[in-house]
Amino acid sequence: MLRVIVFATFATALLAACASPQQQQRSRLASMAERALDRMEVEAPRADPGLVAATDIAFARSARDTDLLSAFREYAANGAIRHAGRGAIDLEVSLIGHPPVPEAERWAPNAVWSSCNGRYAVSFGKFVTPGGTVGTYATLWQRQRDRTIPYKWLYRLAAKDAAQPAPRPKLDELSGEDVIVVEELTAINARTADCARPSAADMPPPPSRDVAMSSAHHTGLSDDGTLYWEWEHREDGTRVFIADYLRDGVWEEVVNMTVGDAGVVGP
């Protein structure tokens, strides 16, 4: 199943006097989460990759409205792992000695892959720093019973792209009556793993890949067996994150992100 979800965020000239933009955003997300949770049955939960994308976007907005480190903590699930230069380590450990971030990067997902039951999902997208550096990120999400933040992140890998795009003109350099500027418009491909799975006897095992003996390595599988992920931190500092989901009875690789000294070199 493929759904294309388009999120558009437009700046408004008037804001309600009783609520800040951040409060309005959280109210909208909470309302969306509540509607989604009301549709779910405990015995047969359903995927909602659009809600994962909305949470990722709300996470990014929180980082801009408050500060990056506070947003990381607010949206982190228990045991969240941040994969940085020192390795894939606990969020709080990774933030020890981390300097304040005066202005957070802007990011948005362009794809989400969810397990059949929606308990786990992976988002993948791009970010841009205040200085204009472009990068790539991947995030593993776990569904919560929290109606305000319906998904929280379990793992995150983000780094600048080794190959940077050509500079784009600034908004104030664009002029003319024929110029139309639309900001913060993101098209997101949202996909869900097959729910009609092969019998236990025919169920294919998760992918097996070669890993260097010196690497730190971790694998994970959603509780319904339809979403698989793994990360690797090599001795030379290379970071890898790979995700697969079950489609048409076979495992399909959807993310294969490699970060070297120069930045993201794959996909």
C-alpha positions in Angstrom: 0.0 0.0 0.0 1.4 3.4 -0.9 0.0 6.6 0.3 1.3 10.0 -0.6 0.7 12.5 2.2 1.3 16.2 1.6 1.9 18.4 4.6 1.8 22.2 4.1 2.6 24.7 6.8 1.7 28.3 6.0 2.6 31.2 8.3 -0.5 33.1 9.4 -0.7 36.8 10.1 -3.0 36.5 13.1 -2.5 34.2 16.1 -5.0 33.5 18.9 -4.3 35.7 21.8 -4.6 32.9 24.3 -2.2 30.4 22.6 1.3 30.6 21.3 2.2 29.0 17.9 3.9 26.2 19.7 0.8 25.5 21.8 -1.4 25.6 18.7 0.9 23.1 17.0 0.8 20.7 20.0 -2.9 21.1 20.2 -3.3 20.0 16.6 -0.9 17.1 17.1 -2.7 16.0 20.2 -6.1 16.1 18.5 -4.7 14.1 15.6 -3.2 11.6 18.0 -6.4 11.3 19.9 -8.4 10.5 16.8 -5.9 8.0 15.7 -5.8 6.2 19.1 -9.5 6.1 19.2 -9.5 4.2 15.9 -7.1 1.6 17.2 -8.2 -1.6 18.9 -5.9 -3.0 21.5 -6.2 -6.5 20.1 -5.5 -5.4 16.5 -3.7 -2.1 16.3 -3.3 -0.5 12.9 -0.5 1.4 11.3 -0.7 5.1 10.7 2.5 6.3 9.0 1.0 9.7 8.5 0.9 10.2 12.2 4.6 9.2 12.5 5.4 11.9 9.9 3.3 14.4 11.8 5.2 13.6 15.0 8.5 14.0 13.2 7.5 17.4 11.9 6.2 18.4 15.4 9.6 17.2 16.8 11.4 19.5 14.4 9.2 22.5 15.2 9.7 21.9 19.0 13.5 22.1 18.4 13.0 25.5 16.8 10.4 26.8 19.2 12.3 25.7 22.4 15.8 24.4 21.8 17.3 21.3 20.2 18.4 19.5 23.3 15.1 20.0 25.1 13.2 18.7 22.1 15.5 15.6 21.9 14.6 14.8 25.5 10.9 15.6 25.1 10.4 13.3 22.1 12.8 10.5 23.3 11.4 7.0 24.3 12.8 5.1 27.2 16.3 3.9 26.2 16.7 6.2 23.2 20.0 5.9 21.4 21.7 8.8 19.6 24.2 7.6 17.0 26.9 10.3 16.9 30.7 10.3 16.4 31.4 8.6 19.7 29.1 5.7 18.8 25.5 4.7 19.4 25.0 5.6 23.0 22.2 6.6 25.4 20.8 10.0 24.7 21.6 11.5 28.1 25.2 10.2 27.9 25.6 11.6 24.4 24.5 15.1 25.7 27.0 15.3 28.5 29.1 18.3 27.8 27.1 19.1 24.7 27.1 22.9 24.2 23.8 24.8 23.9 22.4 25.0 20.4 21.2 28.6 19.9 19.4 27.8 16.7 18.3 24.3 15.6 18.4 22.9 12.1 15.2 22.5 10.2 14.2 19.0 9.1 11.3 17.1 7.6 10.8 13.5 6.6 10.3 12.5 3.0 9.4 8.9 3.7 8.0 6.7 6.5 7.9 2.9 6.7 5.7 1.3 9.4 5.3 -2.2 10.7 1.9 -3.7 10.0 0.6 -3.0 13.5 2.1 0.5 13.7 4.0 -0.1 16.9 7.3 0.7 15.2 8.2 2.9 12.2 11.2 4.4 10.5 11.3 8.0 9.1 13.9 9.2 6.6 14.5 12.8 5.5 16.7 15.9 5.1 17.8 18.7 7.3 19.4 22.0 6.8 21.5 23.9 9.4 21.1 27.6 10.0 24.4 28.0 8.0 22.9 26.3 5.0 24.6 22.9 5.3 22.3 20.0 4.1 22.2 16.6 5.7 20.3 13.4 6.0 18.7 11.7 9.0 17.0 8.4 9.9 14.8 7.9 13.0 13.3 4.8 14.5 10.0 5.4 16.3 8.0 3.5 18.9 4.3 4.1 19.4 3.2 5.4 22.8 -0.1 5.6 24.7 0.6 9.3 25.1 -2.0 11.2 23.2 0.1 14.4 23.0 3.2 12.7 21.6 1.9 9.5 20.0 5.3 8.3 18.8 8.7 8.8 20.4 12.1 8.1 18.9 14.3 5.1 19.9 17.2 5.6 17.6 18.5 8.5 15.5 21.4 8.9 13.0 21.9 12.3 11.4 24.9 13.8 9.5 25.7 16.3 6.9 25.8 15.1 3.3 29.3 14.5 1.9 28.2 16.1 -1.4 26.5 19.5 -0.8 24.0 20.9 -3.3 24.7 24.1 -5.2 23.7 27.2 -3.2 20.1 28.3 -3.6 19.0 32.0 -3.9 17.8 33.6 -0.8 14.1 34.6 -0.6 15.0 38.3 -0.6 16.8 37.8 -3.9 13.7 36.5 -5.6 11.4 39.2 -6.9 9.0 39.8 -9.6 5.3 39.4 -10.1 5.7 36.0 -11.6 7.6 34.6 -8.6 5.6 32.4 -6.2 7.3 31.2 -3.1 5.8 28.3 -1.0 7.7 27.6 2.2 7.7 24.4 4.3 5.9 22.2 1.7 6.9 18.6 2.1 5.6 15.6 0.2 6.0 12.4 2.2 5.8 8.8 0.9 4.1 6.7 3.6 4.3 2.9 3.4 3.1 0.1 5.6 4.4 -3.5 5.7 2.2 -6.3 4.6 -0.3 -7.5 7.2 -1.1 -10.7 5.2 2.1 -12.5 6.0 3.3 -16.0 4.9 2.7 -18.9 7.2 5.2 -19.5 10.0 6.8 -22.2 8.0 7.2 -19.9 5.0 8.1 -16.8 6.9 11.5 -15.5 5.6 14.1 -14.8 8.3 15.2 -11.2 8.6 18.1 -10.2 6.3 21.6 -11.3 7.3 24.5 -9.0 6.4 28.3 -9.2 6.9 29.5 -7.2 9.9 33.2 -6.5 10.8 34.2 -8.3 13.9 35.5 -5.0 15.4 32.2 -3.3 14.9 29.6 -2.5 17.5 26.4 -3.9 16.1 22.7 -4.1 17.0 19.6 -5.6 15.3 15.9 -5.2 16.1 12.6 -6.6 14.9 9.1 -5.2 15.4 6.9 -7.4 17.6 4.8 -8.4 14.6 7.8 -9.4 12.6 7.3 -7.0 9.7 9.9 -4.3 10.3 13.6 -5.0 10.8 16.5 -2.6 11.6 20.2 -2.7 12.4 22.9 -0.2 13.2 26.7 -0.6 13.1 29.6 1.5 14.4 32.8 0.5 12.9 36.3 0.8 14.3 37.2 3.6 11.9 34.1 5.6 13.1 31.9 4.8 10.1 28.2 4.7 11.1 25.6 2.6 9.4 21.8 2.3 9.7 19.7 -0.1 7.6 16.0 -0.9 7.7 13.9 -3.4 5.9 10.2 -4.2 5.8 8.1 -7.1 4.7 6.4 -6.7 1.3 4.8 -9.4 -0.8 6.3 -12.1 1.4 9.9 -10.9 1.1 12.1 -8.5 2.9 12.7 -5.2 1.1 15.5 -2.8 2.0 14.2 0.7 2.4 17.1 2.6 4.2 20.8 2.0 3.9 22.6 5.0 5.3 26.3 5.2 5.7 28.2 8.0 7.4 31.9 8.4 6.9 34.5 11.1 7.8 33.1 13.4 5.1 29.5 12.9 6.0 26.7 10.8 4.5 28.0 8.8 1.6 24.9 6.6 1.2 22.2 6.1 0.1 
